[in-house]
Amino acid sequence: MSGEDRQKSPLAAIVSILVGIGLSVGVGFWALGTPGHDPVGNAILTARTAMSDSFDTLRSAPEDGHPDWEAASMVLHDADAERGASLIAQHGCGSCHIVPGVSRAHGTVGPSLAGFRDRAYVAGVLPNRPGDLVDWLMRPSVHSPDTAMPDLGLTESEGRDMAAYLYTLRQDR
């Protein structure tokens, strides 16, 4: 055994011991958990659910079998499109816009929001991307000071939900 091998050997042994201790402590905490409460299992289930939600769009690939990357880029995580439709109705967006699927949303002051998902820009000033849309919904006058769109005082959660609904509105193909 050379001098270099003897120097690496104690370091490898120490690392192996520390890894073993770490694993033992982790398994010990897991085993001592309250009956019916599995923190490791819950963490794995939570991670699996999050990954599953993230890849739902990719699982619904077009007929050619390739993932729909465009659809994946329009996903707003932790957003509720159904709640977004309700918020659009509550905030009176239909008094200015036509919003398919929202009752009494037949306004003509602003543009129709039909096919919104397939547009290149939000209000002609921002790229149509989820973060930009949410920011527009929350603070339109910041991006276009002369806009007729009012600042509605939306929270980020409300903006995300409304954006999620708008991304359900596709052009008829």
Backbone as a printed PyTorch tensor [residue, N CA C, xyz], in Angstrom:
tensor([[[  0.8580,  -1.1770,   0.0000],
         [  0.0000,   0.0000,   0.0000],
         [  0.9020,   1.2390,   0.0000]],

        [[  0.6800,   2.1330,  -0.9510],
         [  1.5110,   3.3350,  -1.0340],
         [  1.0870,   4.3210,   0.0520]],

        [[  1.9170,   5.3540,   0.2440],
         [  1.6150,   6.3790,   1.2420],
         [  0.3330,   7.1230,   0.9180]],

        [[  0.0640,   7.3470,  -0.3990],
         [ -1.1420,   8.0690,  -0.8120],
         [ -2.3960,   7.2490,  -0.4970]],

        [[ -2.3340,   5.9240,  -0.7340],
         [ -3.4730,   5.0550,  -0.4340],
         [ -3.7820,   5.0450,   1.0540]],

        [[ -2.6900,   5.0740,   1.9050],
         [ -2.9130,   5.0690,   3.3360],
         [ -3.5740,   6.3720,   3.7950]],

        [[ -3.2900,   7.4930,   3.1190],
         [ -3.8990,   8.7600,   3.4900],
         [ -5.3760,   8.7900,   3.0860]],

        [[ -5.7260,   8.2240,   1.9410],
         [ -7.1160,   8.2130,   1.4870],
         [ -7.9530,   7.2480,   2.3060]],

        [[ -7.3690,   6.1790,   2.7480],
         [ -8.0890,   5.1470,   3.4600],
         [ -8.7550,   5.6610,   4.7350]],

        [[ -8.0800,   6.4090,   5.6140],
         [ -8.7600,   6.9170,   6.8140],
         [ -9.8780,   7.9030,   6.4560]],

        [[ -9.6720,   8.7310,   5.4470],
         [-10.6990,   9.6860,   5.0480],
         [-11.9410,   8.9510,   4.5310]],

        [[-11.7450,   7.9330,   3.7200],
         [-12.8650,   7.1550,   3.2090],
         [-13.6050,   6.4650,   4.3590]],

        [[-12.8630,   5.9800,   5.3310],
         [-13.4760,   5.3130,   6.4790],
         [-14.3170,   6.2990,   7.2870]],

        [[-13.8030,   7.5020,   7.4790],
         [-14.5400,   8.5250,   8.2440],
         [-15.8250,   8.9020,   7.5120]],

        [[-15.7180,   9.1100,   6.1960],
         [-16.9040,   9.4590,   5.4040],
         [-17.9360,   8.3380,   5.4740]],

        [[-17.4880,   7.1030,   5.3530],
         [-18.4090,   5.9600,   5.4260],
         [-19.1040,   5.8880,   6.7810]],

        [[-18.3640,   6.1360,   7.8340],
         [-18.9390,   6.1110,   9.1860],
         [-19.9810,   7.2120,   9.3400]],

        [[-19.6540,   8.4280,   8.8650],
         [-20.5960,   9.5420,   8.9800],
         [-21.8700,   9.2920,   8.1680]],

        [[-21.7300,   8.7410,   6.9960],
         [-22.9130,   8.4220,   6.1820],
         [-23.7540,   7.3670,   6.8960]],

        [[-23.1190,   6.3670,   7.4510],
         [-23.8390,   5.3260,   8.1930],
         [-24.5880,   5.8910,   9.3890]],

        [[-23.9410,   6.7880,  10.1180],
         [-24.5850,   7.4120,  11.2760],
         [-25.7790,   8.2390,  10.8210]],

        [[-25.5840,   9.0260,   9.7500],
         [-26.6920,   9.8410,   9.2320],
         [-27.8720,   8.9930,   8.8290]],

        [[-27.6290,   7.9070,   8.1280],
         [-28.7190,   7.0020,   7.7350],
         [-29.3910,   6.3870,   8.9540]],

        [[-28.5990,   5.9860,   9.9330],
         [-29.1630,   5.3820,  11.1400],
         [-30.0570,   6.3580,  11.8920]],

        [[-29.6090,   7.6020,  12.0170],
         [-30.4080,   8.6160,  12.7050],
         [-31.7050,   8.8610,  11.9430]],

        [[-31.6130,   8.9690,  10.6160],
         [-32.8110,   9.1950,   9.8000],
         [-33.8130,   8.0650,   9.9400]],

        [[-33.3410,   6.8340,   9.8730],
         [-34.2330,   5.6790,  10.0200],
         [-34.8030,   5.6390,  11.4360]],

        [[-33.9840,   6.0070,  12.4110],
         [-34.4660,   6.0320,  13.8050],
         [-35.6030,   7.0200,  13.9880]],

        [[-35.4500,   8.2260,  13.4560],
         [-36.5280,   9.2160,  13.5460],
         [-37.7800,   8.7240,  12.8270]],

        [[-37.5880,   8.1170,  11.6940],
         [-38.7230,   7.5980,  10.9390],
         [-39.4360,   6.5030,  11.7330]],

        [[-38.6670,   5.6010,  12.3330],
         [-39.2520,   4.4830,  13.0800],
         [-39.9360,   4.9550,  14.3630]],

        [[-39.4730,   6.0540,  14.9420],
         [-40.0430,   6.5440,  16.1890],
         [-41.2430,   7.4570,  15.9750]],

        [[-41.6090,   7.6770,  14.7340],
         [-42.7570,   8.5380,  14.4570],
         [-44.0120,   7.9840,  15.1100]],

        [[-44.9820,   8.8530,  15.3470],
         [-46.2260,   8.4070,  15.9630],
         [-46.9300,   7.4170,  15.0570]],

        [[-47.5900,   6.4120,  15.6460],
         [-48.2970,   5.4250,  14.8280],
         [-49.3260,   6.1210,  13.9270]],

        [[-49.3530,   5.6790,  12.6930],
         [-50.2860,   6.2620,  11.7420],
         [-49.7580,   7.5350,  11.1060]],

        [[-48.6040,   8.0050,  11.5720],
         [-47.9980,   9.2190,  11.0200],
         [-46.6580,   8.8220,  10.4240]],

        [[-46.5350,   8.9500,   9.1320],
         [-45.3320,   8.5270,   8.4290],
         [-44.7260,   9.7280,   7.7220]],

        [[-43.8460,  10.4730,   8.4240],
         [-43.3120,  11.6890,   7.8100],
         [-42.5490,  11.4250,   6.5220]],

        [[-41.8170,  10.3240,   6.4350],
         [-41.0750,  10.0130,   5.2170],
         [-42.0590,   9.6860,   4.0990]],

        [[-43.0440,   8.8570,   4.4100],
         [-44.0490,   8.5020,   3.4040],
         [-44.8280,   9.7210,   2.9390]],

        [[-45.1740,  10.6160,   3.8910],
         [-45.8940,  11.8360,   3.5220],
         [-45.0450,  12.7280,   2.6270]],

        [[-43.7510,  12.8350,   2.9410],
         [-42.8610,  13.6540,   2.1170],
         [-42.7530,  13.0790,   0.7090]],

        [[-42.6390,  11.7550,   0.6220],
         [-42.5550,  11.1110,  -0.6880],
         [-43.8560,  11.3120,  -1.4500]],

        [[-44.9950,  11.1570,  -0.7760],
         [-46.2870,  11.3490,  -1.4250],
         [-46.4650,  12.7870,  -1.8960]],

        [[-46.0540,  13.7480,  -1.0690],
         [-46.1490,  15.1570,  -1.4580],
         [-45.2850,  15.4380,  -2.6830]],

        [[-44.0590,  14.9350,  -2.6810],
         [-43.1640,  15.1420,  -3.8280],
         [-43.7290,  14.4690,  -5.0730]],

        [[-44.2650,  13.2700,  -4.9110],
         [-44.8380,  12.5510,  -6.0530],
         [-46.0330,  13.3150,  -6.6240]],

        [[-46.8930,  13.8510,  -5.7520],
         [-48.0520,  14.6240,  -6.2040],
         [-47.5960,  15.8670,  -6.9550]],

        [[-46.6040,  16.5600,  -6.4190],
         [-46.1010,  17.7730,  -7.0780],
         [-45.5250,  17.4420,  -8.4430]],

        [[-44.7540,  16.3620,  -8.5210],
         [-44.1850,  15.9770,  -9.8130],
         [-45.2800,  15.5530, -10.7770]],

        [[-46.2750,  14.8390, -10.2730],
         [-47.3780,  14.4050, -11.1250],
         [-48.1180,  15.5980, -11.7020]],

        [[-48.4020,  16.6060, -10.8570],
         [-49.0730,  17.8220, -11.3340],
         [-48.2240,  18.5220, -12.3840]],

        [[-46.9020,  18.5530, -12.1590],
         [-46.0080,  19.2510, -13.0780],
         [-45.9770,  18.5910, -14.4470]],

        [[-46.1590,  17.2790, -14.4990],
         [-46.0230,  16.5850, -15.7610],
         [-47.3510,  16.1780, -16.3910]],

        [[-48.4810,  16.5580, -15.7890],
         [-49.7840,  16.2440, -16.3790],
         [-49.8850,  16.7640, -17.8080]],

        [[-49.4260,  17.9720, -18.0170],
         [-49.5040,  18.5650, -19.3430],
         [-48.6710,  17.7730, -20.3340]],

        [[-47.5080,  17.3150, -19.9030],
         [-46.6410,  16.5720, -20.8060],
         [-47.1870,  15.1810, -21.1000]],

        [[-47.9280,  14.5970, -20.1570],
         [-48.5130,  13.2810, -20.3840],
         [-49.5820,  13.3280, -21.4630]],

        [[-50.2320,  14.4620, -21.6100],
         [-51.2780,  14.5850, -22.6140],
         [-50.6530,  15.0900, -23.9190]],

        [[-49.6590,  14.3390, -24.3980],
         [-48.9400,  14.7270, -25.6090],
         [-49.8570,  14.6240, -26.8210]],

        [[-49.5650,  15.4180, -27.8440],
         [-50.3400,  15.3420, -29.0810],
         [-50.2050,  13.9610, -29.7170]],

        [[-50.9420,  13.7500, -30.7700],
         [-50.9510,  12.4350, -31.4110],
         [-49.5880,  12.0060, -31.9190]],

        [[-48.6980,  12.9540, -32.1950],
         [-47.3800,  12.5790, -32.7000],
         [-46.4840,  12.0080, -31.6050]],

        [[-46.9710,  12.0140, -30.3480],
         [-46.2340,  11.4130, -29.2460],
         [-45.2100,  12.3180, -28.5960]],

        [[-45.0180,  13.5200, -29.1190],
         [-44.0650,  14.4600, -28.5360],
         [-44.7710,  15.3110, -27.4830]],

        [[-44.0500,  15.6440, -26.4010],
         [-44.6700,  16.4960, -25.3740],
         [-45.0820,  17.8500, -25.9550]],

        [[-46.1300,  18.3980, -25.4210],
         [-46.6140,  19.7070, -25.8410],
         [-45.9410,  20.7580, -24.9630]],

        [[-44.7500,  21.1960, -25.3750],
         [-43.9650,  22.1310, -24.5710],
         [-44.6570,  23.4770, -24.4570]],

        [[-45.3810,  23.8740, -25.4850],
         [-46.0980,  25.1460, -25.4270],
         [-47.1520,  25.1040, -24.3280]],

        [[-47.9020,  24.0060, -24.2670],
         [-48.9190,  23.8680, -23.2160],
         [-48.2540,  23.8310, -21.8410]],

        [[-47.1210,  23.1470, -21.7440],
         [-46.4300,  23.0620, -20.4550],
         [-45.9670,  24.4370, -19.9910]],

        [[-45.6200,  25.3130, -20.9270],
         [-45.1490,  26.6470, -20.5400],
         [-46.2770,  27.5350, -20.0350]],

        [[-47.5270,  27.1590, -20.2960],
         [-48.6670,  27.9670, -19.8800],
         [-49.2950,  27.4820, -18.5750]],

        [[-48.6810,  26.5140, -17.9120],
         [-49.2320,  25.9690, -16.6780],
         [-48.9280,  26.8990, -15.5070]],

        [[-49.9570,  27.2210, -14.7550],
         [-49.7950,  28.0030, -13.5300],
         [-50.0040,  27.0500, -12.3630]],

        [[-48.9170,  26.7290, -11.6730],
         [-49.0180,  25.8110, -10.5380],
         [-49.7040,  26.5040,  -9.3660]],

        [[-50.4270,  25.7440,  -8.5980],
         [-51.1550,  26.2680,  -7.4340],
         [-52.1660,  27.3320,  -7.8280]],

        [[-52.7760,  27.1730,  -8.9950],
         [-53.8170,  28.0990,  -9.4390],
         [-55.0820,  27.2940,  -9.7230]],

        [[-56.2310,  27.9310,  -9.5500],
         [-57.5290,  27.2800,  -9.7130],
         [-58.3170,  28.0170, -10.7940]],

        [[-58.3550,  27.4280, -11.9850],
         [-59.0300,  28.0760, -13.1200],
         [-60.5200,  28.2840, -12.8490]],

        [[-61.1500,  27.3520, -12.1580],
         [-62.5810,  27.4990, -11.8460],
         [-62.8090,  28.7090, -10.9330]],

        [[-61.9570,  28.8610,  -9.9410],
         [-62.0430,  30.0310,  -9.0710],
         [-61.7420,  31.2970,  -9.8740]],

        [[-60.8310,  31.1850, -10.8330],
         [-60.4970,  32.3140, -11.6890],
         [-61.7030,  32.8090, -12.4660]],

        [[-62.5260,  31.8830, -12.9870],
         [-63.7390,  32.2770, -13.7090],
         [-64.6890,  33.0130, -12.7710]],

        [[-64.8170,  32.5320, -11.5400],
         [-65.6710,  33.2100, -10.5560],
         [-65.1450,  34.6030, -10.2380]],

        [[-63.8310,  34.7320, -10.0920],
         [-63.2340,  36.0360,  -9.8040],
         [-63.4350,  37.0120, -10.9660]],

        [[-63.3360,  36.5000, -12.1890],
         [-63.5630,  37.3400, -13.3680],
         [-64.9830,  37.8860, -13.3360]],

        [[-65.9420,  37.0380, -12.9720],
         [-67.3350,  37.4910, -12.8670],
         [-67.4960,  38.4780, -11.7110]],

        [[-66.9140,  38.1790, -10.5540],
         [-67.0490,  39.0450,  -9.3670],
         [-66.4590,  40.4390,  -9.5880]],

        [[-65.3460,  40.5090, -10.3080],
         [-64.6920,  41.7960, -10.5270],
         [-65.2800,  42.5540, -11.7170]],

        [[-66.2960,  41.9840, -12.3550],
         [-66.9790,  42.6890, -13.4340],
         [-66.1790,  42.8100, -14.7230]],

        [[-65.2670,  41.8920, -14.9580],
         [-64.4470,  41.9650, -16.1690],
         [-65.3140,  41.8910, -17.4340]],

        [[-66.4640,  41.2220, -17.3110],
         [-67.3690,  41.0820, -18.4360],
         [-68.0720,  42.3640, -18.8300]],

        [[-67.9610,  43.4120, -18.0210],
         [-68.5620,  44.6820, -18.4280],
         [-67.7160,  45.3420, -19.5180]],

        [[-66.4600,  44.9540, -19.6340],
         [-65.5860,  45.4940, -20.6840],
         [-65.1730,  44.4440, -21.7140]],

        [[-65.1330,  43.1850, -21.3040],
         [-64.6190,  42.1220, -22.1810],
         [-65.6660,  41.0430, -22.4250]],

        [[-65.5680,  40.4100, -23.5860],
         [-66.2760,  39.1530, -23.8260],
         [-65.3650,  38.0740, -23.2460]],

        [[-65.9170,  37.2960, -22.3180],
         [-65.1300,  36.2320, -21.6880],
         [-65.9290,  34.9350, -21.8160]],

        [[-65.5760,  34.0830, -22.7720],
         [-66.3030,  32.8200, -22.9350],
         [-66.3450,  32.0270, -21.6300]],

        [[-67.5140,  31.4870, -21.3330],
         [-67.6720,  30.6660, -20.1420],
         [-68.0130,  31.4310, -18.8810]],

        [[-68.0370,  32.7490, -18.9470],
         [-68.3650,  33.5750, -17.7840],
         [-69.6900,  34.2640, -18.0840]],

        [[-70.6750,  34.0550, -17.2160],
         [-71.9980,  34.6190, -17.4720],
         [-71.9490,  36.1470, -17.4710]],

        [[-72.7530,  36.7340, -18.3100],
         [-72.8920,  38.1840, -18.4630],
         [-71.5760,  38.8870, -18.8020]],

        [[-70.6710,  38.1760, -19.4670],
         [-69.3930,  38.7690, -19.8580],
         [-69.4280,  39.0360, -21.3590]],

        [[-70.1370,  40.1240, -21.7210],
         [-70.3380,  40.4420, -23.1330],
         [-69.9320,  41.8690, -23.4600]],

        [[-69.0170,  42.4510, -22.6890],
         [-68.6090,  43.8350, -22.9050],
         [-67.8290,  44.0100, -24.1940]],

        [[-67.8540,  45.2130, -24.7030],
         [-67.1370,  45.5080, -25.9470],
         [-66.1950,  46.7020, -25.8090]],

        [[-65.9740,  47.1690, -24.5840],
         [-65.0410,  48.2780, -24.3730],
         [-63.6160,  47.8010, -24.6180]],

        [[-63.2730,  46.6620, -24.0290],
         [-61.9570,  46.0600, -24.2260],
         [-62.0660,  44.9140, -25.2150]],

        [[-60.9450,  44.2960, -25.5410],
         [-60.9690,  43.2000, -26.5170],
         [-61.6430,  41.9490, -25.9570]],

        [[-62.1630,  41.1380, -26.8670],
         [-62.6760,  39.8310, -26.4740],
         [-61.4990,  39.0140, -25.9560]],

        [[-61.7430,  38.2150, -24.9400],
         [-60.6840,  37.3700, -24.3930],
         [-60.7630,  35.9370, -24.9180]],

        [[-61.6480,  35.7130, -25.8890],
         [-61.7330,  34.3970, -26.5330],
         [-60.3790,  34.0790, -27.1750]],

        [[-59.9060,  32.8740, -26.9960],
         [-58.6340,  32.4570, -27.5760],
         [-57.4240,  33.1250, -26.9420]],

        [[-57.5750,  33.6040, -25.7240],
         [-56.5010,  34.3660, -25.0780],
         [-55.1910,  33.5820, -25.0150]],

        [[-55.2850,  32.3020, -24.7370],
         [-54.0910,  31.4750, -24.5720],
         [-53.1780,  31.5240, -25.7950]],

        [[-53.7630,  31.6630, -26.9620],
         [-52.9970,  31.5880, -28.2010],
         [-52.4720,  32.9400, -28.6810]],

        [[-52.6380,  33.9660, -27.8920],
         [-52.1540,  35.3000, -28.2790],
         [-50.6760,  35.4560, -27.9550]],

        [[-50.0230,  36.3240, -28.7160],
         [-48.5910,  36.5570, -28.5130],
         [-48.3340,  37.5560, -27.3800]],

        [[-49.2650,  38.5040, -27.1880],
         [-49.0380,  39.5640, -26.2070],
         [-50.2330,  39.7420, -25.2820]],

        [[-49.9400,  40.2510, -24.0940],
         [-50.9570,  40.6700, -23.1350],
         [-51.1200,  42.1720, -23.3360]],

        [[-52.2960,  42.6000, -23.7450],
         [-52.6190,  44.0190, -23.9430],
         [-51.6460,  44.7210, -24.8890]],

        [[-50.9890,  43.9630, -25.7370],
         [-50.0600,  44.5460, -26.6930],
         [-48.7630,  45.0450, -26.0930]],

        [[-48.5340,  44.8170, -24.8030],
         [-47.3350,  45.3670, -24.1630],
         [-46.4260,  44.3300, -23.4940]],

        [[-46.9490,  43.1710, -23.1340],
         [-46.1460,  42.1510, -22.4570],
         [-46.2460,  40.8320, -23.2110]],

        [[-45.1720,  40.0460, -23.2290],
         [-45.2760,  38.7110, -23.8230],
         [-46.3220,  37.8930, -23.0670]],

        [[-47.0690,  37.0850, -23.7810],
         [-48.1090,  36.2760, -23.1420],
         [-47.4710,  35.0620, -22.4740]],

        [[-46.9680,  35.3010, -21.2760],
         [-46.3950,  34.2570, -20.4280],
         [-47.0860,  34.3450, -19.0760]],

        [[-47.1910,  33.2200, -18.3670],
         [-47.9400,  33.2280, -17.1000],
         [-47.5310,  34.3220, -16.1160]],

        [[-46.2580,  34.4860, -15.8480],
         [-45.8330,  35.4980, -14.8820],
         [-46.1930,  36.9100, -15.3230]],

        [[-46.0250,  37.1790, -16.6210],
         [-46.3540,  38.5050, -17.1380],
         [-47.8570,  38.7590, -17.0740]],

        [[-48.6570,  37.7310, -17.3860],
         [-50.1070,  37.8990, -17.3260],
         [-50.5660,  38.1730, -15.8980]],

        [[-50.0510,  37.4240, -14.9430],
         [-50.4300,  37.6360, -13.5420],
         [-50.0570,  39.0570, -13.1300]],

        [[-48.8640,  39.4870, -13.5010],
         [-48.4300,  40.8370, -13.1440],
         [-49.3290,  41.8890, -13.8030]],

        [[-49.7200,  41.6740, -15.0640],
         [-50.6360,  42.6000, -15.7490],
         [-51.9710,  42.6770, -15.0150]],

        [[-52.5150,  41.5320, -14.6470],
         [-53.8140,  41.5190, -13.9670],
         [-53.7360,  42.2460, -12.6220]],

        [[-52.6220,  42.1370, -11.9430],
         [-52.4690,  42.7780, -10.6390],
         [-52.2060,  44.2810, -10.7650]],

        [[-51.4260,  44.6860, -11.7720],
         [-50.9890,  46.0840, -11.8840],
         [-50.9170,  46.5330, -13.3390]],

        [[-52.0390,  46.6220, -14.0280],
         [-51.9740,  46.9810, -15.4510],
         [-51.3910,  48.3740, -15.7020]],

        [[-51.6810,  49.3350, -14.8470],
         [-51.2080,  50.7050, -15.0960],
         [-49.6960,  50.8490, -14.9420]],

        [[-49.0480,  49.8960, -14.2680],
         [-47.5880,  49.9180, -14.1610],
         [-46.9750,  49.6500, -15.5410]],

        [[-47.5990,  48.7650, -16.3000],
         [-47.0610,  48.3690, -17.6010],
         [-47.5340,  49.2740, -18.7340]],

        [[-48.6940,  49.8650, -18.5610],
         [-49.2530,  50.7420, -19.5860],
         [-50.0360,  51.8530, -18.8790]],

        [[-49.3530,  52.9490, -18.5380],
         [-49.9930,  54.0080, -17.7440],
         [-51.2840,  54.5680, -18.3560]],

        [[-51.4290,  54.5020, -19.6660],
         [-52.6220,  55.0600, -20.3100],
         [-53.7120,  54.0190, -20.5520]],

        [[-53.5710,  52.8360, -19.9990],
         [-54.5580,  51.7810, -20.2430],
         [-55.9090,  52.1300, -19.6190]],

        [[-56.9460,  51.6460, -20.2500],
         [-58.2900,  51.8130, -19.6870],
         [-58.5810,  50.7170, -18.6600]],

        [[-57.7190,  49.7080, -18.6090],
         [-57.9120,  48.6060, -17.6580],
         [-57.6360,  49.1090, -16.2460]],

        [[-58.6190,  48.9450, -15.3450],
         [-58.4230,  49.4500, -13.9770],
         [-57.5470,  48.5240, -13.1370]],

        [[-56.8760,  49.1120, -12.1640],
         [-56.1830,  48.3050, -11.1510],
         [-57.2720,  47.7910, -10.2210]],

        [[-57.4360,  46.4880, -10.1530],
         [-58.5260,  45.8900,  -9.3790],
         [-58.1230,  45.5600,  -7.9480]],

        [[-56.8680,  45.7670,  -7.6010],
         [-56.4160,  45.4460,  -6.2510],
         [-56.3490,  43.9440,  -6.0050]],

        [[-56.0080,  43.1820,  -7.0550],
         [-55.9580,  41.7260,  -6.9230],
         [-54.7400,  41.2860,  -6.1190]],

        [[-54.9140,  40.2020,  -5.3840],
         [-53.7760,  39.5430,  -4.7520],
         [-53.0810,  38.6990,  -5.8140]],

        [[-51.8920,  38.2520,  -5.5230],
         [-51.2000,  37.3800,  -6.4830],
         [-51.9850,  36.0900,  -6.6940]],

        [[-52.5500,  35.5410,  -5.6400],
         [-53.3350,  34.3100,  -5.7560],
         [-54.5320,  34.5150,  -6.6830]],

        [[-55.2270,  35.6390,  -6.5290],
         [-56.3700,  35.9280,  -7.3980],
         [-55.9070,  36.1040,  -8.8520]],

        [[-54.7930,  36.8030,  -9.0420],
         [-54.2560,  36.9820, -10.3840],
         [-53.8770,  35.6580, -11.0220]],

        [[-53.2930,  34.7660, -10.2330],
         [-52.9080,  33.4410, -10.7530],
         [-54.1470,  32.6410, -11.1460]],

        [[-55.1830,  32.6990, -10.3190],
         [-56.4090,  31.9570, -10.6360],
         [-57.0740,  32.5150, -11.8980]],

        [[-57.1240,  33.8400, -12.0080],
         [-57.7290,  34.4470, -13.1950],
         [-56.9070,  34.1280, -14.4440]],

        [[-55.6000,  34.1620, -14.3230],
         [-54.7290,  33.8210, -15.4480],
         [-54.9220,  32.3540, -15.8450]],

        [[-55.0500,  31.4830, -14.8470],
         [-55.2670,  30.0600, -15.1450],
         [-56.5370,  29.8800, -15.9660]],

        [[-57.5870,  30.6420, -15.6300],
         [-58.8190,  30.5450, -16.4250],
         [-58.5940,  31.0810, -17.8380]],

        [[-57.9260,  32.2160, -17.9540],
         [-57.7020,  32.7890, -19.2890],
         [-56.9010,  31.8330, -20.1700]],

        [[-56.0180,  31.0420, -19.5670],
         [-55.2430,  30.0720, -20.3470],
         [-56.0490,  28.8380, -20.7430]],

        [[-57.2840,  28.7380, -20.2750],
         [-58.1520,  27.6600, -20.7800],
         [-58.8350,  28.0860, -22.0700]],

        [[-58.7760,  29.3730, -22.4040],
         [-59.4790,  29.9140, -23.5620],
         [-58.5790,  29.8140, -24.7930]],

        [[-58.8370,  28.7970, -25.6130],
         [-58.0410,  28.5360, -26.8190],
         [-58.8230,  28.9260, -28.0650]],

        [[-58.0920,  29.2360, -29.1220],
         [-58.7240,  29.5000, -30.4230],
         [-59.3050,  28.1850, -30.9450]],

        [[-60.4400,  28.2730, -31.6160],
         [-60.9700,  27.0900, -32.2890],
         [-60.0230,  26.7620, -33.4390]],

        [[-59.6500,  25.5080, -33.5190],
         [-58.7010,  25.1250, -34.5810],
         [-59.3450,  24.2470, -35.5910]]])
